[in-house]
Amino acid sequence: MKINFKMLDQPVLIECPTLLVIEEVKLFSNIIEQIYSYTEEAELKFYDHKNNNLKANEMVIITDILGYQINSTTFLNIIYQDIIDQLNETPEKKNQLEQTLHQLLVQVDDVLIDSELDLIANEVDIKAVLKLFNVTIATDYHSINERFYDIVQVVNYLKKKKLLIIINSLSYLTQDQVHDLFEYITSYGLRTLFIEPRKLYGYPQYVIDSEYYVYKFEE
């Protein structure tokens, strides 16, 4: 996976992880805005080794690590569908669950008969049941550091997501925490792009300085 935009002499290869530092404030703001409103037709490009443009729905973009809701509707709908797909591969479990739901419907119908109104109950699908029981991703944050790990784990699980972008967030972590986080991301092989407004010492990174000069910094 690569990123390319006007200021780059050549595309930046996005590995797991990659750190891009944009020190020029206006450029930083402009690039973040382009990423946030990314489309395949935009000037800023994300593409794979076959030069296929990345689709907006194949990315997870986090601009506020503190306020990011990991149990967003988007994430949960993907997870619900994954659970349904798993059930389709185990017909015995799926049939058992459907029979249980049907029995529950019969009991509800019995209750509705006693009503003076003409009420009916409809069959519910498995996705509706998952929502009814408020199936969510278990989170128990004790630190900002733990939020990074949970996000990486969940995005890696969502196979249709090909790129995680985290913006202006590494300043919350110590150097040791950043090192451990990068190793964790590498162990998953998750393509992750960190975009920061200032250099981080101790890590290889691509830097665009205040004079728009692009270079690789490895101290």
C-alpha positions as CSV (number, residue, x, y, z in Angstrom):
1,M,0.0,0.0,0.0
2,K,1.3,3.5,-0.9
3,I,0.2,7.1,-0.3
4,N,1.0,9.9,-2.8
5,F,0.1,13.5,-3.0
6,K,1.4,16.7,-4.6
7,M,4.3,17.5,-2.2
8,L,5.9,14.0,-2.4
9,D,8.7,13.4,-4.9
10,Q,7.8,9.8,-4.8
11,P,5.0,7.7,-3.1
12,V,5.5,6.7,0.5
13,L,5.3,2.9,1.2
14,I,2.9,2.2,4.0
15,E,4.1,-0.8,6.0
16,C,3.1,-1.9,9.5
17,P,3.5,0.6,10.8
18,T,4.6,3.8,8.9
19,L,5.1,7.2,10.4
20,L,4.6,10.3,8.3
21,V,5.5,13.7,9.9
22,I,4.2,16.9,8.3
23,E,5.7,19.9,10.1
24,E,4.3,22.6,7.9
25,V,1.0,23.5,9.6
26,K,-1.1,24.4,6.6
27,L,0.0,21.4,4.7
28,F,-0.7,19.2,7.7
29,S,-4.2,20.6,7.9
30,N,-4.8,20.2,4.2
31,I,-3.6,16.6,4.0
32,I,-5.8,15.6,7.0
33,E,-8.8,17.3,5.4
34,Q,-8.2,15.3,2.2
35,I,-7.9,12.1,4.1
36,Y,-11.0,12.7,6.1
37,S,-13.0,13.4,2.9
38,Y,-11.1,10.8,0.8
39,T,-12.5,9.5,-2.5
40,E,-10.9,7.4,-5.2
41,E,-11.0,10.4,-7.5
42,A,-9.2,12.8,-5.1
43,E,-5.7,14.3,-5.7
44,L,-4.4,12.4,-2.7
45,K,-4.1,8.7,-3.5
46,F,-3.9,5.5,-1.6
47,Y,-3.2,2.5,-3.8
48,D,-1.9,-1.1,-3.8
49,H,1.0,-2.8,-5.6
50,K,-1.3,-3.3,-8.6
51,N,-2.1,0.5,-8.7
52,N,-5.6,-0.2,-7.6
53,N,-7.0,2.8,-5.7
54,L,-8.1,2.1,-2.1
55,K,-11.8,2.7,-1.5
56,A,-13.0,4.9,1.3
57,N,-14.8,2.1,3.0
58,E,-11.6,0.0,3.1
59,M,-10.0,2.6,5.5
60,V,-10.4,3.3,9.2
61,I,-9.5,6.9,10.0
62,I,-9.0,8.1,13.6
63,T,-8.6,11.8,14.2
64,D,-9.4,11.7,17.9
65,I,-8.0,8.8,19.8
66,L,-9.7,9.9,23.1
67,G,-13.2,10.3,21.6
68,Y,-13.1,7.4,19.2
69,Q,-16.0,5.0,19.7
70,I,-14.9,1.5,19.0
71,N,-18.5,0.3,19.3
72,S,-19.6,2.4,16.4
73,T,-22.5,1.3,14.3
74,T,-20.2,0.7,11.3
75,F,-17.9,-1.6,13.3
76,L,-20.8,-3.5,14.9
77,N,-22.7,-4.1,11.7
78,I,-19.5,-5.6,10.2
79,I,-19.1,-7.8,13.2
80,Y,-22.7,-8.9,13.2
81,Q,-22.4,-9.9,9.6
82,D,-19.3,-11.9,10.4
83,I,-21.1,-13.7,13.2
84,I,-23.9,-14.5,10.8
85,D,-21.4,-15.8,8.2
86,Q,-19.9,-18.0,10.9
87,L,-23.4,-19.4,11.8
88,N,-24.0,-20.2,8.1
89,E,-20.9,-22.4,8.3
90,T,-22.3,-24.3,11.3
91,P,-25.9,-25.3,10.2
92,E,-26.6,-27.1,13.5
93,K,-26.0,-24.0,15.6
94,K,-28.0,-21.9,13.2
95,N,-30.9,-24.2,13.1
96,Q,-30.9,-24.5,16.9
97,L,-31.0,-20.7,17.3
98,E,-33.7,-20.3,14.7
99,Q,-35.9,-22.9,16.4
100,T,-35.4,-21.1,19.7
101,L,-36.5,-17.8,18.1
102,H,-39.5,-19.5,16.5
103,Q,-40.6,-21.0,19.9
104,L,-40.3,-17.5,21.4
105,L,-42.5,-16.1,18.6
106,V,-45.1,-18.7,19.3
107,Q,-45.2,-17.6,23.0
108,V,-45.4,-14.0,22.0
109,D,-48.3,-14.8,19.7
110,D,-50.1,-16.5,22.7
111,V,-49.7,-13.3,24.7
112,L,-51.0,-11.1,21.9
113,I,-54.2,-13.2,21.5
114,D,-55.4,-11.8,24.8
115,S,-55.1,-8.3,23.6
116,E,-58.3,-6.4,22.5
117,L,-56.3,-5.0,19.6
118,D,-55.5,-6.9,16.4
119,L,-51.7,-7.4,17.1
120,I,-49.2,-9.6,15.2
121,A,-45.6,-10.5,15.8
122,N,-43.1,-10.9,13.0
123,E,-40.2,-13.2,12.7
124,V,-36.9,-11.6,13.6
125,D,-33.5,-12.3,12.0
126,I,-30.3,-13.1,13.8
127,K,-28.9,-9.6,13.3
128,A,-31.9,-8.2,15.1
129,V,-31.3,-10.6,18.0
130,L,-27.7,-9.5,18.3
131,K,-28.8,-5.9,18.5
132,L,-31.6,-6.8,21.0
133,F,-29.0,-8.4,23.3
134,N,-26.7,-5.4,22.8
135,V,-23.8,-7.4,21.6
136,T,-20.8,-5.1,21.6
137,I,-17.0,-5.2,21.8
138,A,-15.9,-5.6,25.4
139,T,-13.8,-2.6,26.5
140,D,-12.4,-1.7,29.9
141,Y,-10.0,1.2,29.3
142,H,-7.6,2.0,32.1
143,S,-5.3,4.1,29.9
144,I,-5.0,5.8,26.6
145,N,-2.4,3.3,25.7
146,E,-4.9,0.4,25.9
147,R,-7.2,2.2,23.5
148,F,-4.6,1.8,20.8
149,Y,-4.3,-1.9,21.3
150,D,-8.0,-2.5,21.2
151,I,-8.4,-0.5,18.0
152,V,-5.6,-2.4,16.3
153,Q,-7.1,-5.7,17.4
154,V,-10.5,-4.8,16.1
155,V,-9.4,-3.3,12.8
156,N,-7.2,-6.3,12.1
157,Y,-10.3,-8.5,12.7
158,L,-12.3,-6.6,10.1
159,K,-10.8,-8.2,7.0
160,K,-12.4,-5.7,4.6
161,K,-10.5,-2.9,6.2
162,K,-7.1,-2.6,4.5
163,L,-5.6,0.5,6.1
164,L,-5.7,2.1,9.6
165,I,-4.8,5.8,9.8
166,I,-4.2,7.4,13.2
167,I,-3.7,11.1,13.2
168,N,-1.9,13.3,15.8
169,S,-2.1,10.7,18.6
170,L,1.4,9.4,19.5
171,S,2.1,12.4,21.7
172,Y,0.0,10.7,24.3
173,L,2.5,7.8,24.6
174,T,5.9,7.5,26.0
175,Q,8.8,6.4,23.8
176,D,8.6,2.9,25.3
177,Q,4.9,2.7,24.8
178,V,5.3,3.8,21.1
179,H,7.9,1.1,20.6
180,D,5.7,-1.6,22.1
181,L,2.7,-0.4,20.1
182,F,4.7,-0.6,16.8
183,E,5.9,-4.1,17.7
184,Y,2.3,-5.1,18.4
185,I,1.1,-3.7,15.0
186,T,4.0,-5.5,13.2
187,S,3.0,-8.8,14.9
188,Y,-0.5,-8.5,13.3
189,G,0.9,-7.3,10.0
190,L,-1.7,-4.5,9.9
191,R,-1.0,-1.6,7.5
192,T,-1.1,1.4,9.7
193,L,-0.2,5.0,8.9
194,F,0.5,7.4,11.7
195,I,0.5,11.1,10.7
196,E,2.0,13.5,13.2
197,P,2.9,17.3,13.2
198,R,6.3,16.8,14.7
199,K,9.1,14.3,14.7
200,L,9.4,11.3,17.1
201,Y,12.9,10.4,18.0
202,G,13.9,6.8,17.9
203,Y,11.9,5.7,14.9
204,P,12.3,5.7,11.1
205,Q,9.9,8.2,9.6
206,Y,9.1,10.3,6.5
207,V,9.3,14.0,7.2
208,I,8.0,17.1,5.3
209,D,9.5,20.1,7.0
210,S,8.4,23.7,7.1
211,E,10.2,24.4,3.8
212,Y,8.3,21.5,2.1
213,Y,11.4,19.5,1.9
214,V,10.8,15.7,2.1
215,Y,13.3,13.4,3.6
216,K,13.6,10.2,5.7
217,F,14.6,10.6,9.3
218,E,15.9,7.6,11.2
219,E,17.5,9.0,14.4
